[in-house]
Amino acid sequence: MAAAKKRTISGIEDVRDRKAKVIKDSGEKRHIAALILARGGSKGIPLKNIKVLAGVPLIGWVLRAAVDSKQFDSVWVSTDHDDIEKVAKACGAQVHRRSPEVSKDSSSSLDTIQEFVRLNPEVDVICHIQATSPCLHPFHLKEALEMITKQGFTSVFSVVRQHHFRWEEVKKGGSVATQPLNLDPSNRPRRQDWDGELCENGSFYIYTRATTERGLQGGKWAYYEMLPEYSVDIDVDIDWPVAEQRVLRFGYFGLDKPEVVLLLLCKVSGCLTDGRVLISVSGEEMVSVNTRDTMGIRMLQREGVEVILISSGEDPVTKALADKLSQRTGCEVKQLGKDIQCEVKAMMDDKDLDWKEVAYMGNDAPDVDCLNLAGLSAVPQDAPVVAINAAKYSCHSAAGLGAVREFSEHILLLKKKAKSQMEQDRIHRNTF
């Protein structure tokens, strides 16, 4: 992965910053905290910060990067909303419940940060990460923080290089003609002959405690340049589908390499079907299976992933129905008892598989243990909260309406990423 570029901008190092540097030089360890601001009252997209993006709540992408970077003594989410608090804690963050005074539409980020700093006197350096930057990776945070901890800067912020020709705005009804701001129209440069301009991408701002008394940038400052593929920001609805595709390609999926799944265990009722059982006058039981889901299963099978359909004691599938499903999908249908985790582990042992090689798709409380343990796990869009919180991927589709197909595509995407990464490692070893 190519490292981002780092450059400095000369700033004025004041007395407070020099004092902080003396403390650092004396050997005293500074407390470095990550802080994500996530107010519940987003106007553009309601509850945007926990809306699911590529199977993960939006804020979860940056929290995973922050936690996995192992650069922080504490990771915080500042919020005024109960649902955001639940997601933040599930992702491993502490929660700062901001006061009503800094939760208004008119409140600035600086107001909230200053409140956080006042209530947490042990914090010396704050890394303010924007929740709407889901392509942030741990290496970005590590490299930028080293500019604070090793190079003595007091403020570092992320930028992206852009090649946009800008013109002066003419107000409606104005009589003055527009003027170019960053180009000579008679000598327009080619992109390759122009370095472009550095623009803040809002991904993160890092600063010392003293800096927050004045703003988010001050003292001896520097910028950290991120490559365009990682500079993704979400503001309005139209940004969402574009961001989702970028995240699937350039997002950070965790410390380990993408899991190579060999077995998918999928609940029949509530995942492959919509949970309903239709009973005819003659007593025959029927369920509806979506052809998109069966196609998703076949896609996995073609790529060497075994698929087993499972039914639990709470919602058993009759033998006749199991036989029909097996014929339709080409999968074995297994009836499990109440202790799903124990029986799944026995199946894995028989196949000599570890949890990281298993994907699990469930839909309710009895599935929580398996959803937590599996290398990949998913729930349909209409699953209850207890299952959603345990799953690593939340489908956009509801049960029986394409959720299995969606999870199958997600598994294959990660399988492709893992294969690509292994191939890249092989090329690097042979070349260098």
DOLO-803862 format. One record per atom (N, C-alpha, C): x, y, z. Coordinates in steps of 0.001 Angstrom, whole numbers, padded with zeros to 6 digits, always signed. Each point is the difference from the previous one (the first is absolute). Layout:
<pts>
XYZ;...
</pts>
This chain:
<pts>
+000840-001191+000000;-000840+001191+000000;+000878+001246+000000;-000222+000852-000926;+000853+001174-000122;-000213+000951+001157;+001069+000486+000561;-000113+000947+001107;-000409+001361-000532;-000754+000726+000814;-000421+001333-000400;+001161+000967+000167;-000096+001120-000677;+001046+001005+000079;-000219+000881+001215;+001105+000490+000577;-000097+000890+001148;+000781+001268-000313;-000560+001117+000325;+000679+001269-000189;-000292+000890+001204;+000854+000978+000189;-000183+000909+001133;-000291+001408-000472;-000688+000695+000883;-000263+001418-000226;+000504+000723+001240;+000849+000956-000167;+000557+000692+001153;-001092+000738+000753;-000050-000228+001295;-000941+000706+000850;+000760+000701+001106;-000709+000601+000910;+000623+000714+001109;-000139-000855+001241;+001112-000389+000590;-000014-000844+001185;-000051+000926+001223;-001148+000008+000707;-000129+000933+001118;+000508-000630+001291;-000104+000741+001103;+000556-000411+001284;-000624-001303+000482;-001327-000123-000153;-000682-001209+000472;+000484-001229-000748;+000226+000117-001307;+000472-001124-000777;+001432-000373+000369;+000829+001001+000281;+001371-000294+000412;+000014-000726+001334;-000927+000389+000883;-000111-000661+001306;-000390-001459-000185;-000959-000259-000915;-000421-001377-000257;+001162-000819-000542;+000843+000623-000833;+001141-000707-000581;+001024-000335+001073;+000186+000913+000968;+000925-000257+001097;-000462-001209+000803;-001332-000076+000257;-000547-001133+000740;+000279-001288-000750;-000204+000014-001337;+000241-001198-000810;+001467-000392+000063;+000895+000997-000119;+001423-000291+000002;+000483-000529+001336;-000738+000309+001077;+000399-000467+001319;-000305-001476+000198;-000670-000612-000959;-000282-001423+000073;-001396-000339+000469;-000787+000966+000348;-001360-000268+000456;-000879-000352-001200;-000680-001142+000094;-000841-000452-001108;-001268+000838-000074;-000326+000423-001205;-001226+000777-000184;-001171-000916-000305;-001164+000339+000504;-001219-000764-000263;-000563+000474-001336;-000081-000931-000962;-000510+000324-001330;-001380-000627-000152;-000977+000812-000317;-001380-000475-000116;-000524+000219-001409;-000742-000983-000501;-000746+000171-001251;-001404+000461+000375;-000512+000961-000737;-001324+000549+000296;-000805+000112-001286;-001148-000649-000030;-000902+000075-001148;-001267+000709+000449;-000364+001064-000688;-001222+000743+000318;-001152-000583-000798;-001078-000361+000701;-001127-000665-000676;-001315+000457+000616;-000425+001167-000397;-001279+000522+000500;-001148-000735-000687;-001099-000163+000713;-001137-000730-000551;-000839+000785-000974;+000154+001301-000020;-000916+000826-000786;+000499+000391-001369;+000525-000943-000770;+000465+000303-001356;-001177+000443-000868;+000168+001109-000692;-001082+000542-000833;-000021-000615-001396;+001180-000232-000596;+000050-000535-001355;-000492-001429-000075;+000523-000871+000894;-000382-001416+000057;-000304-000324+001452;-001254-000251+000372;-000354-000277+001400;+000824-001150+000571;+000559+000219+001197;+000856-000982+000678;+001065-000567-000946;+000576+000890-000769;+001004-000385-001000;+001153-000787+000620;+000406+000368+001201;+001200-000592+000576;-000112-001490+000280;-001231-000517+000119;-000145-001442+000231;-000784-000673-001130;-000241+000716-001079;-000604-000636-001163;+000998-001008-000575;-000504-001162-000422;+000884-001077-000443;+000585+000310-001382;+001328-000030-000084;+000734+000215-001242;+000836-001246-000276;-000283-000677-001105;+000736-001228-000358;-000006-000996+001151;-001153-000107+000671;-000172-001003+001040;+000442+000409+001386;+000544+001208+000162;+000516+000452+001297;-000575+001387+000283;-000419+000291+001254;-000430+001365+000314;+001109+000979-000373;-000376+001125-000578;+000987+000961-000510;+001100+000283+001011;-000369+000276+001231;+001001+000337+001013;+000905-001182+000305;-000478-001223-000280;+000785-001189+000273;+001276-000076-000811;-000007+000545-001213;+001196-000047-000850;+001160+000766+000641;-000254+001222+000478;+001104+000769+000583;+000352-000508+001394;-001000-000519+000737;+000310-000552+001320;+000896-001229-000128;-000259-000838-000990;+000835-001177-000206;+001430+000425-000341;+000144+001014-000838;+001343+000484-000350;+000712+000557+001225;-000733+000742+000830;+000606+000605+001192;+000431-001066+001008;-000882-000945+000270;+000316-001052+000975;+001149-000867-000492;-000043-000399-001266;+001026-000898-000534;+001349+000681-000207;+000021+001327-000035;+001274+000702-000160;+000890-000167+001228;-000617-000264+001161;+000714-000180+001273;+000871+001213+000340;-000453+001168-000409;+000729+001239+000256;-000596+000808+001141;-001177-000417+000476;-000738+000852+000924;-000124-000619+001390;+000127+000861+001007;-000236-000432+001372;-001492-000112+000285;-000804+000693-000767;-001459-000105+000126;-000641+000411-001322;-001130-000613-000296;-000767+000312-001211;-001401+000387+000434;-000446+001178-000416;-001261+000563+000478;-000935+000342-001153;-001293-000107+000277;-001031+000554-000867;-000788+001006+000828;-000104+001207-000516;-000779+001046+000662;-001368+000074-000663;-001061-000281+000749;-001332-000046-000590;-001057+000434+001003;-001184+000264-000536;-001163+000331+000825;-001125-000992-000252;+000309-001130-000668;-001059-000912-000430;+000246-001414+000521;-001055-000629+000534;+000127-001324+000614;+000436-001064-001007;-000570+000014-001215;+000330-001027-000982;+001452+000116-000456;+000489+001227-000153;+001403+000190-000369;+000898-000492+001124;-000397+000243+001238;+000780-000474+001150;+000129-001526-000019;-001093-000701-000304;+000029-001467-000041;+000966-000501-001065;-000050+000605-001184;+000893-000421-001081;+001451+000292+000376;+000242+001174+000591;+001364+000386+000381;+000591-001007+000987;-000765-000378+001000;+000497-000958+000998;+000221-001368-000626;-000889-000399-000920;+000162-001287-000670;+001277-000036-000834;+000445+001169-000457;+001222+000089-000807;+001248+000207+000852;-000152+000020+001317;+001152+000092+000887;+000365+001389+000462;-000905+000973-000158;+000298+001377+000400;-000633+000342+001342;+000579+000976+000663;-000634+000616+001159;-000915+001112-000514;-000950+000405+000839;-000975+000989-000451;+000035+001237+000880;+000096+001139-000656;-000155+001293+000672;-001397+000513-000340;-000883+000010+000999;-001345+000538-000223;+000083+001512+000076;-000058+000607-001161;+000147+001452-000052;-001208+000693+000612;+000219+001186+000472;-001071+000763+000647;-000928+000613-001041;-001225+000369+000388;-000925+000651-000948;+000572+001288-000584;+000865+000667+000768;+000556+001275-000456;+000855-000158-001253;+000620-001171-000184;+000853-000204-001179;-000623-001013-000960;-001300-000228+000122;-000705-000949-000871;-001008+000696-000910;+000083+001300-000078;-000940+000768-000820;+000460+000023-001460;-000933+000357-000881;+000362+000140-001420;+001071+001072-000183;-000015+000974+000885;+000945+001114-000113;+001339-000291+000674;+000116-001120+000709;+001239-000321+000714;+001095-000373-001001;+001204+000442+000260;+001128-000329-000873;+000750-001215+000542;+000820-000593-000861;+000837-001113+000443;+000924+000443+001122;+000506+001217-000107;+000919+000508+001021;-000682+000085+001361;-001270+000400+000024;-000735+000062+001273;-000016-001372+000676;-000300-001031-000779;-000084-001356+000544;+001362-000497+000438;+001017+000272-000796;+001356-000457+000332;+000496+000683+001272;-000262+001284+000130;+000428+000722+001198;-000697-000550+001245;-001271-000390-000130;-000691-000624+001131;+000652-001332+000351;+000310-000797-001010;+000649-001295+000232;+001340+000188+000698;+000795+000957-000460;+001310+000252+000590;-000143+000440+001450;-000982+000835+000270;-000215+000492+001367;-000374-001136+000955;-000793-000971-000499;-000466-001092+000853;+000978-001165+000067;+001051+000036-000818;+000991-001081-000015;+001404+000597+000109;+000355+000465+001186;+001275+000714+000182;+001233-000854-000245;-000148-001337-000003;+001158-000867-000224;+000442-000037-001462;-000864+000464-000916;+000298-000066-001433;+000940+001134-000398;+001097-000364-000677;+000998+000987-000428;-000048+000278-001503;-000314-001038-000785;-000057+000140-001458;-001319-000592-000467;-000714+000737-000856;-001291-000458-000519;+000120-000235-001497;-000462-001169-000440;-000113-000279-001428;-001487+000009-000325;-000451+001101-000553;-001412+000169-000340;-000240-000632-001371;-000697-001145-000007;-000252-000750-001229;-001441+000230-000429;-000188+000261-001269;-001342+000248-000509;-000693-001317-000339;-001209-000185+000534;-000739-001252-000185;-000338-000265-001462;-000044+001040-000808;-000427-000121-001399;+001160-000257-000957;+001132-000513+000526;+001169-000303-000836;+000311-001484+000093;-000816-000850-000625;+000088-001441+000234;+001186-000710-000640;+000798+000685-000810;+001163-000656-000604;+001288+000290+000770;-000128+000453+001220;+001162+000224+000860;+000610-001344+000393;+001333-000073-000023;+000715-001221+000387;+000879+000270+001219;+000350-001032+000760;+000882+000191+001155;+001334+000645-000350;+000558-000327-001174;+001312+000557-000326;-000059+001513-000186;-001152+000532-000433;-000135+001456-000086;+000174+000626+001381;-000693-000562+000981;+000034+000545+001363;+001388-000140+000606;+000627-001142-000212;+001328-000243+000570;+001014+001001-000554;+000008+000169-001310;+000986+000898-000609;-000248+001450+000393;-001266+000404+000050;-000302+001388+000370;+000317+000261+001474;-000276-000959+000867;+000291+000182+001426;+001499+000092+000258;+000787-000689-000792;+001454+000080+000177;+000516+001410-000277;-000719+000760-000780;+000389+001386-000249;-000175+000836+001262;-000927-000431+000862;-000198+000662+001290;+000996-000541+001025;+000078-001327+000102;+000778-000619+001079;+001502-000032-000262;+000415-000028-001266;+001420-000128-000302;+000610+001226-000664;-000839+000800-000684;+000538+001148-000728;-000320+001332+000663;-000770-000032+001087;-000205+001205+000783;-001056+000964-000496;-000850-000411-000940;-001077+000885-000441;-001116+000015+001040;-000731+001083+000033;-001105+000124+000960;-001358-000135-000665;-000028-000008-001331;-001257-000125-000734;+000278-000621-001358;-000722-001086-000313;+000138-000686-001287;-001395-000270-000538;-000227+000266-001286;-001322-000209-000577;+000143-000670-001358;-001025-000739-000396;+000053-000768-001238;-000467+000828-001191;+000661-000222-001133;-000345+000705-001237;+000004-000994-001157;-000582+000422-001110;+000063-000760-001245;+000376+000966-001112;+000740-000483-000970;+000423+000845-001118;-001087-000010-001081;-000418+001181-000417;-001044+000112-001017;+000489+000840-001181;-000543-000316-001154;+000351+000725-001227;-001263+000641-000573;-000511+000991+000685;-001209+000699-000434;+000337+001446-000343;-000465+000434-001143;+000149+001405-000352;-001134+000784+000660;+000368+001007+000772;-000996+000739+000778;-000174+001416-000558;-001262+000470+000106;-000351+001341-000487;-000726+000768+001092;+000138+001283-000040;-000666+000872+000982;-001511-000013-000243;-000757-000122+001069;-001460-000019-000110;-000538+001405-000277;-000991+000067-000863;-000692+001253-000274;-001395-000105+000604;-000310+000866+000925;-001299-000045+000657;-001101+000313-001003;-001164-000564+000262;-001131+000182-000900;-000287+001490-000193;-000096+000401-001254;-000267+001397-000308;+001247+000860-000047;+001158-000614+000294;+001237+000775+000004;+000428+000387-001406;+000667+001109-000101;+000414+000490-001314;+001470-000283-000281;+000734-000482+001009;+001423-000259-000173;+000199-001388-000613;+000860-000095-000984;+000274-001291-000642;+000810-000885+000935;-000146-001299-000156;+000758-000928+000829;+001481+000051-000341;+000831-000344+000982;+001447+000022-000185;+000582-001357+000401;+001012-000472-000703;+000648-001259+000398;+000739+000176+001320;-000031-001035+000835;+000653+000066+001309;+001318-000750+000032;+000134-001052-000789;+001236-000786+000100;+000521-000455-001359;-000332+000746-001047;+000532-000381-001315;+000071+001211-000918;+000797-000151-001029;+000082+000972-001088;-000751-000622-001180;-001219+000481-000330;-000786-000625-001066;+000718-000073-001348;+000918+000931-000244;+000709-000013-001278;+001146-001016-000012;+000270-000569+001187;+001092-000971+000095;-000393-001099+000984;-001065-000703-000356;-000517-001028+000903;+000995-001159+000098;+000429-000354+001198;+000980-001091+000133;-000649-001368-000183;+000776-000942-000486;-000459-001377-000021;+000058-000548+001424;-000843-000983+000293;-000037-000544+001351;+001376-000492+000444;+000705-000679-000905;+001290-000565+000368;+001073+001066+000199;-000260+001230-000461;+000967+001090+000169;-000346+000896+001181;-001064-000357+000743;-000472+000857+001097;-000073-000826+001270;+000599+000511+001051;+000000-000728+001270;-001365-000017+000679;-000894+000855-000436;-001309+000065+000632;+000027+000804+001286;-001077-000099+000780;-000113+000737+001254;-000341-000952+001130;+000430+000350+001187;-000300-000800+001178;-001265+000524+000658;-000957-000892+000202;-001263+000373+000633;-000244-000904+001207;-000470+000569+001090;-000351-000829+001150;-001069-001008-000434;+000201-001272+000351;-001031-000993-000309;-000854-000352+001213;+000333+000601+001160;-000828-000162+001191;+000124-001340+000684;+000894-000870-000460;+000081-001333+000585;+000414+000049+001467;+001026+000801+000317;+000396+000135+001402;+000774+001287+000233;-000035+000434+001255;+000773+001137+000487;+000631-000446+001319;+001302+000123+000107;+000698-000386+001224;+000615+001259+000597;-000132+000165+001319;+000511+001212+000621;+000245-000246+001479;+000843+000830+000552;+000273-000084+001428;-001131+000661+000781;-000039-000291+001269;-001033+000567+000873;+000011+001527-000035;+001194+000562+000016;+000103+001459-000001;-000581+000614-001260;+000116-000710-001115;-000501+000533-001276;-001503+000221+000042;-000737-000854+000730;-001459+000101+000022;-000500+001289+000632;+000859+000697+000732;-000415+001279+000574;-000196+001047-001078;+000647-000234-001162;-000051+001006-001073;-000772-000484-001218;-000038-001327-000210;-000651-000542-001186;+000524-001404-000255;-000174-000463-001221;+000443-001358-000333;+001368-000031-000658;+000508+001166-000361;+001320+000092-000618;+000724+001175+000619;+001244-000237+000375;+000765+001085+000601;+001367-000477+000427;+000802+000939+000483;+001355-000334+000407;+000849-000372-001198;+000743-001063+000116;+000833-000491-001100;-000803-001083-000716;-000545+000321-001165;-000913-000920-000655;+000595-000626-001262;-000660-001075-000433;+000431-000715-001199;-001208-000688-000619;+000107-000322-001276;-001078-000761-000620;+000470-001414-000311;-000961-000899-000081;+000255-001393-000351;-000822-000302-001244;+000675-000310-001103;-000704-000186-001262;-000470-001439-000166;-001301-000175-000210;-000588-001304-000272;-000253-000132-001497;+000154-001194-000510;-000269-000229-001415;-001502+000117-000273;-000379+000371-001217;-001421+000246-000304;-000908-001182+000288;+000494-001233-000208;-000881-001153+000200;-000448-000152+001453;+000766+000561+000929;-000371-000083+001416;-000776+001226+000473;-000095+001005-000839;-000652+001254+000398;-001476-000033-000378;-000757-000738+000780;-001435-000149-000235;-000745+000714+001110;-000934+000848-000367;-000818+000705+000989;-001466-000144-000391;-000858-000115+000990;-001429-000181-000247;-000753+001154+000638;-000754+000701-000807;-000739+001156+000500;-001496-000138-000265;-000355-000328-001238;-001419-000111-000370;-000268-001381-000600;-001285-000314-000223;-000403-001330-000471;+000720-000427-001269;+000224+000922-000915;+000596-000363-001292;+001436-000499+000170;+000644+000344+001127;+001367-000465+000253;+000035-001478+000382;-001132-000533+000494;+000001-001307+000641;+000391-001151-000938;-000675-000178-001150;+000365-001141-000858;+001416+000092-000542;+000471+001208-000277;+001373+000162-000478;+000983-000392+001106;-000279+000467+001230;+000871-000317+001131;+000030-001502+000257;-001146-000657-000165;-000062-001436+000260;+000930-000763-000944;+000009+000366-001272;+000889-000665-000949;+001464+000280+000312;+000291+001230+000419;+001383+000347+000343;+000463-000765+001232;-000895-000129+000985;+000350-000705+001234;+000271-001472-000291;-000833-000619-000827;+000195-001407-000311;+001347-000241-000683;+000494+001008-000680;+001286-000156-000702;+001181+000492+000831;-000174+001117+000709;+001136+000621+000677;-000154+000068+001515;-001110-000492+000541;-000215+000095+001441;+000883-000944+000792;+000035+000233+001316;+000798-000831+000900;-000925-001030+000635;+000305-001285-000194;-000882-001067+000444;+000458-000689+001279;+001094+000401+000586;+000430-000605+001256;+001479-000339-000002;+000506-000361+001199;+001422-000299+000159;+000440-001187-000848;-000803-001048+000002;+000367-001187-000740;-000269+000185-001487;+000612-000852-000798;-000317-000007-001417;-001456-000424-000170;-000651+000432-001065;-001387-000423-000223;-000132-001514+000106;-001034-000431+000720;-000170-001428+000245;-000306-000760-001300;+000615-001179-000116;-000307-000884-001109;-000960-001050+000535;-001271+000179-000285;-001042-000862+000553;-000083-001300-000788;-000074-001117+000720;-000145-001310-000621;-001382-000588+000222;-000726+000530+000982;-001319-000549+000336;-000941+001121+000406;-001192+000009-000582;-001063+000914+000421;-001117-000823+000643;-000341+000371+001220;-001144-000571+000694;-001109+001040-000016;-001134-000346-000560;-001079+000971-000197;-001300-000532+000576;-000616+000769+000883;-001300-000381+000537;-001039+000017-001122;-000880-000971+000015;-001061-000060-001010;-001051+001060+000293;-000656-000143+001148;-001085+000919+000343;+000560+001340+000465;-000419+001065-000627;+000452+001330+000389;+001243+000469-000712;+000590-000850-000856;+001150+000398-000818;-000246-000377-001457;-000040-001327-000258;-000304-000448-001356;-001471+000238-000336;-000865-000143+001002;-001421+000299-000179;-000364+001194+000860;-001211+000506-000197;-000421+001167+000780;-000557-000372+001368;+000117-001264+000388;-000453-000436+001314;-001414-000530+000034;-000724+000163-001092;-001376-000485-000024;-000061-001446-000486;-000910-000766+000572;-000300-001350-000475;-001458-000019-000444;-000224-000290-001273;-001359-000035-000546;-000537-001423+000116;-001196-000130+000505;-000604-001319+000204;-001244-000101-000865;-000028-001017-000847;-001148-000204-000886;-001150-000656+000774;-001169-000048-000643;-001169-000616+000623;+000266-001462+000318;+000786-000651-000836;+000306-001418+000215;+001110-000221+001025;+000557+001106+000527;+001024-000115+001028;+001424+000058-000504;+000194+000228-001288;+001351+000104-000539;+000628+001335+000410;+001294-000039+000327;+000727+001213+000367;+000814+000483-001190;-000016+001304-000198;+000728+000586-001124;+000743+001244+000465;+001158+000249-000613;+000732+001245+000226;+000365+000579-001360;+000290+001285-000015;+000398+000679-001229;+001504+000247+000026;+000684-000403-001070;+001442+000201-000116;+000270+000887-001210;+000785+001060+000224;+000291+000965-001049;+001093-000535-000925;-000223+000082-001303;+000999-000519-000955;+001313+000774+000069;-000044+001268+000441;+001246+000748+000168;+000868-000652+001072;-000662-000485+001067;+000747-000637+001084;+000592-001335-000436;-000769-000788-000732;+000542-001285-000465;+001151+000213-000976;-000080+001066-000793;+001105+000324-000902;+001243+000391+000800;-000199+000748+001083;+001123+000369+000864;+000680-001221+000588;-000797-000991+000406;+000555-001248+000528;+000825-000710-001062;-000515-000035-001214;+000730-000671-001087;+001307+000736-000328;-000027+001319+000106;+001224+000774-000225;+001078-000406+000998;-000384-000162+001255;+000954-000427+001021;+000516-001407-000289;-000914-000889-000361;+000398-001385-000267;+000987-000085-001157;-000203+000840-001024;+000920-000007-001144;+001400+000465+000392;+000066+000820+001070;+001290+000504+000470;+000575-000852+001126;-000557-001198+000188;+000565-000930+000971;-000457+000198+001426;-001055+000777+000212;-000538+000199+001346;-001168-000955+000217;+000093-000849+001000;-001094-000906+000328;-001089+000774+000727;-001246-000278-000322;-001134+000661+000647;-000880-001061+000651;-000272+000163+001284;-000891-000890+000735;-001138+000834+000571;-001217-000408-000279;-001173+000673+000557;-000321-000637+001340;-000312+000824+000986;-000256-000521+001334;-001358+000467+000499;-000600-000845+000806;-001281+000312+000627;+000128-000339+001474;-000444+000908+000869;+000164-000204+001436;-001247-000605+000614;+000131-000410+001269;-001113-000614+000704;-001189+000915+000165;+000265+001333+000036;-001105+000942+000174;-000886+000080-001237;+000573-000317-001163;-000759+000127-001247;+000400-001138-000940;-000401-001242+000328;+000469-001152-000775;-000578-000026-001412;+000748-000592-000907;-000442-000212-001373;-000330-001484-000149;-001175-000299-000522;-000393-001399-000164;+000933-000697-000987;+000087-001325+000117;+000903-000761-000877;-000373+000185-001466;-001299-000011-000300;-000436+000165-001394;+000440+001351-000541;-000162+001040+000835;+000391+001343-000422;+001518+000093-000127;+000735-000635+000919;+001456+000006-000054;+000495-000664-001281;-000645-001110-000375;+000387-000699-001226;-000203+000886-001226;-001125+000713-000030;-000279+000891-001135;+001021+001128-000067;+000323+000589+001163;+000986+001081+000032;+001367-000504-000442;+000334-001212+000421;+001281-000572-000386;+000086-000189-001514;-001105-000488-000584;-000029-000179-001453;+000096+001342-000722;-000687+000999+000552;-000069+001310-000650;+001326+000742+000051;+000707-000152+001110;+001211+000799+000217;+001289-000791-000170;-000100-001327+000020;+001210-000798-000065;+000757-000018+001308;-000684+000375+001101;+000633+000084+001311;-000553-001064+000943;+000835-000433+000918;-000476-000834+001094;-000801+000871+000963;-001095-000538+000516;-000817+000710+000988;+000127-000748+001319;+000519+000686+001027;+000213-000633+001298;-000945+000566+001052;-000538-000881+000815;-000854+000395+001116;+000869+000070+001251;+000067+001165+000633;+000783+000185+001216;-000922+000122+001204;+000552-000283+001177;-000757+000125+001236;+000068+001405+000564;-000191+000112+001313;-000011+001321+000631;+001394+000590+000137;+001018-000853+000222;+001368+000495+000152;+000654+000086-001377;-000333+001053-000737;+000466+000142-001378;+001524+000068-000067;+000611+000798+000887;+001451+000176-000047;+000730-001325+000160;-000439-000813+000960;+000655-001277+000254;-000097-000922-001219;-001168-000048-000610;-000181-000892-001152;+000745+000515-001231;+000047+001321-000157;+000775+000576-001104;+001481-000313+000177;+000496+000115+001244;+001415-000294+000270;+000310-001458-000326;-000933-000904+000303;+000207-001412-000321;+000084-000205-001517;-000844+000717-000753;+000050-000078-001456;+001347+000507-000519;+000479+001091+000584;+001287+000556-000414;+001140-000965+000290;-000041-000639+001161;+001050-000959+000359;+000024-001168-000983;-001178-000448-000407;-000075-001102-000977;+000653+000383-001320;-000104+001277-000352;+000552+000480-001269;+001384+000624+000172;+000517-000044+001254;+001318+000557+000308;+000077+001484-000383;-001022+000747+000405;-000065+001434-000287;+000079+000817+001283;+000558+001197-000118;+000027+000958+001098;-001101+001024-000224;-000329+000766+001059;-001061+001003-000119;+000299+001013-001102;+001275+000353-000182;+000329+001024-000994;-000275-000477-001423;-000166-001309-000180;-000292-000542-001327;-001489-000216-000232;-000801+000416+000977;-001447-000235-000046;-000756+001316-000056;-000988+000059-000879;-000946+001122-000028;-001332-000504+000562;-000662+000873+000727;-001262-000402+000635;-001039+001078-000260;-001180-000418-000454;-001103+000934-000203;-001164-000426+000875;-000335+000845+000953;-001093-000265+000930;-000966+001152+000049;-000964-000108+000909;-001019+001051-000005;-000601+000318+001361;+000527-000608+001097;-000638+000307+001287;+000937-000344+001155;-000503+000157+001224;+000808-000161+001208;+000741-001336+000081;-000607-001151-000353;+000736-001266+000092;+001242-000057-000885;+000102+000907-000978;+001137-000003-000926;+001141+000902+000446;-000182+000747+001082;+000959+001039+000376;+001407-000558+000210;+000127-001109+000710;+001335-000560+000260;+000723-000326-001299;-000699-000642-000923;+000620-000359-001279;+000301+001234-000846;-000880+000992+000058;+000242+001238-000736;+001265+000687+000504;+000224-000052+001316;+001192+000612+000586;+001266-000769-000347;-000069-001321-000018;+001193-000830-000153;+000436-000187-001452;-000931-000016-000917;+000326-000303-001397;+000924+001056-000599;+000847-000455-000926;+000892+000947-000671;-000771+001068-000739;-001089-000375-000640;-000937+000934-000617;-001392-000374+000478;-000830+000977+000237;-001369-000276+000435;-000917+001096-000502;-001273-000366-000172;-000953+000965-000550;-001397-000284+000511;-000820+001031-000079;-001423-000118+000320;-000787+000736-001082;-001243-000403-000249;-000833+000750-000939;-000345+001381+000559;-000470+000855-000872;-000319+001381+000386;-001055+000062+001088;-000935-000971+000043;-001095+000046+000952;+000258-000827+001255;+001256-000335+000277;+000341-000748+001211;-000142+000894+001225;-000247-000569+001183;-000091+000809+001217;+001359+000580+000387;-000017+001030+000837;+001217+000736+000350;+001055-000903+000624;-000406-000954+000829;+000971-000859+000683;+000847-000777-001006;-000592-000396-001112;+000755-000713-001039;+000822+000966-000841;-000559+001161-000323;+000723+001007-000797;+001284+000422+000699;-000074+000207+001323;+001179+000436+000752;+001094-001054+000031;-000380-001276-000133;+000996-001079+000046;+000620-000280-001361;-000688+000348-001070;+000462-000342-001348;+001079+000959-000490;+000853-000500-000867;+001041+000834-000605;-000491+000678-001280;-001130-000478-000523;-000561+000594-001221;-001516+000014+000138;-000605+001154-000265;-001454+000138+000014;-000482+000218-001423;-000842-000881-000478;-000460+000072-001390;-000977+001146-000219;+000008+000548-001198;-001016+000973-000397;-001322-000711-000283;+000073-001265-000406;-001185-000756-000393;-000600-000729+001193;-001313-000179-000059;-000697-000726+001058;+000076-001498-000250;-000370-000777+001016;-000002-001451-000105;-000926-000452-001127;+000479-000937-000807;-000802-000521-001094;-000095+000910-001197;+000673+001143+000063;-000083+000981-001087;+001391+000386-000513;+000927-000949+000021;+001325+000264-000556;+001102+000169+001016;-000286-000183+001303;+001034+000188+001027;+001126-001024-000155;-000355-001257-000294;+001023-001036-000162;+000876+000310-001217;-000593+000450-001074;+000769+000384-001195;+000961+001143+000348;-000487+000988+000751;+000838+001137+000356;+001200-000445+000842;-000247-000868+000987;+001103-000470+000845;+000958-000876-000810;-000534-000782-000921;+000853-000819-000858;+000953+000871-000808;-000517+001100-000540;+000846+000908-000781;+001058+000641+000890;-000368+000304+001253;+000959+000584+000940;+001119-001004+000295;-000338-001252+000211;+000994-001043+000243;+000942-000121-001195;-000553+000008-001191;+000824-000149-001198;+000892+001216-000229;-000512+001192+000363;+000820+001205-000122;+001216-000090+000917;-000222-000422+001245;+001120-000113+000934;+000945-001122-000412;-000540-001057-000561;+000837-001091-000509;+000896+000516-001130;-000584+000836-000853;+000767+000588-001100;+001075+000948+000535;-000355+000798+001041;+000972+000916+000594;+001159-000776+000611;-000333-001110+000685;+001045-000810+000623;+000923-000593-001051;-000582-000499-001082;+000799-000581-001083;+000897+001062-000625;-000555+001189-000198;+000769+001102-000583;+001140+000399+000918;-000275+000015+001306;+001023+000398+000959;+001125-001027+000051;-000372-001289-000036;+001023-001051-000002;+000840+000076-001264;-000638+000298-001134;+000726+000121-001263;+000944+001199+000044;-000466+001081+000617;+000827+001196+000124;+001216-000297+000875;-000204-000740+001106;+001112-000372+000870;+001010-000856-000762;-000506-000923-000816;+000876-000880-000766;+000847+000799-000993;-000646+000947-000653;+000713+000849-000975;+001081+000795+000705;-000329+000569+001180;+000974+000805+000732;+001201-000849+000423;-000269-001228+000460;+001111-000853+000452;+000921-000350-001168;-000584-000316-001140;+000801-000420-001143;+000737+001170-000645;-000599+001181+000098;+000585+001160-000668;+001088+000645+000842;-000241+000019+001288;+000950+000710+000861;+000708-000957+000945;
</pts>
